[in-house]
Amino acid sequence: MQRRTPVRTLVLALCVMTLGPALANDGMVNGCRITAATLCPETRLAGADLSQATLSHSNFLGADFTGANLSGARLQESNLSQARLPQANLERSTLDKADFRAAEMQRASLKAASLVDASFENARLAGADLSNTKAAGASFHGAILRGASLRQADLRRANFNAAELQDASLQGADLRGANFEGANLSGADLTGARLDGTTRWLDAMVQGCKGCPDAQVAR
């Protein structure tokens, strides 16, 4: 009787990667045409690769861009209010005069992006990277920026009224004319930041802040 060689069964664990929606040849993603002045409110674009896309003057109210790649994209004067952009890549993108009011942008990367006169009022930017951004005149009124990086950012005349900046890094940032009235800068680091007499601190919370004026001046 022929002896049968035992067969070892090799079980392979297959790792399934979930990819975001792909950009079709006709420029469509989940029914949204990727072009300037497009109207795609509430559209799901999570994980989409929209790098270098031209989307200026578009309406993405409440759209989902979770983890999307928008690096180098042009979104100036676009409406992204209430949009979801946690962990999205917006590095080197053009966002001048864009509307991000009440947007979810936790841990998003906006390194070296242009945010001139953009609105991030009441946006959630905890842990986001805004280092080296050009954000002169931008509004972060009431925004949550706890633990965010704004190193070397141009924040001249930016509005941080009532913003939460606990443990944020603003090292080397240009803060001339910026408004921190009522902001919480507890534990923040402003080492090397450019300040002058036009930087406003009324009622700012500066306990443990490096480079901030003392509490008496802030008051």
DAJOJO-V913071 format. One record per helix or strand. SS is the DSSP state (~ for helix, > for strand). FROM is the first residue (numbers start at 1). TO is the last residue. If there is no record, write none. Layout:
SS;FROM;TO  SS;FROM;TO
//
This chain:
>;28;29  >;32;33  >;39;39  >;44;44  >;49;49  >;54;54  >;59;59  >;64;64  >;69;69  >;74;74  >;79;79  >;84;84  >;89;89  >;94;94  >;99;99  >;104;104  >;109;109  >;114;114  >;119;119  >;124;124  >;129;129  >;134;134  >;139;139  >;144;144  >;149;149  >;154;154  >;159;159  >;164;164  >;169;169  >;174;174  >;179;179  >;184;184  >;189;189  >;194;194  >;200;200  >;205;205  >;210;210  ~;215;218
//
